[in-house]
Amino acid sequence: MRIGELARASGTPIETIRFYEREGLLPAPSRTEGNYRIYAAAHAERLGFIRQCRGLDMTLDEVRVLLRFKDMPNADCGEVNELLDEHIGHVAQRIRELRILERELRTLRAQCAAPHAAADCGILQGIEDAAGQTSKPTSARRHIRGAH
């Protein structure tokens, strides 16, 4: 199948497929005489695996490790277990950070119960006050990667 067909079949944008190829996650497909990429069922299966990993918020490096083990079915999967344990820890930390973020946002939201002039908006004032603080940002004030 051509790249457009693979994109439609997998729900993956064409540029993402090309990106995965450049990153070495998807093997280079064969090409026609007209230089069109031709993908096999194995490409679609591997792309599905990659997309599932990315849906689990795994980094490209984590996906590479998992693909390496997938390509070596007789290898010991202890490293896969370790990788997943680390990823679970990362997700748990992000959940804690997101809960703190939610509390901060709810506190801000409570500062402006009804619409009125923006000059008197408690939300805008709260954000401005926080931005003016010179203290070291807490982990809750960092933008949380992959949160949306």
Secondary structure as GFF3:
##gff-version 3
##sequence-region A 1 148
A	DSSP	alpha_helix	3	10	.	.	.	ID=ss1
A	DSSP	alpha_helix	14	22	.	.	.	ID=ss2
A	DSSP	beta_strand	30	31	.	.	.	ID=ss3
A	DSSP	beta_strand	37	38	.	.	.	ID=ss4
A	DSSP	alpha_helix	41	55	.	.	.	ID=ss5
A	DSSP	alpha_helix	60	70	.	.	.	ID=ss6
A	DSSP	alpha_helix	78	110	.	.	.	ID=ss7
A	DSSP	three_ten_helix	118	120	.	.	.	ID=ss8
A	DSSP	alpha_helix	122	132	.	.	.	ID=ss9
A	DSSP	three_ten_helix	139	141	.	.	.	ID=ss10
###
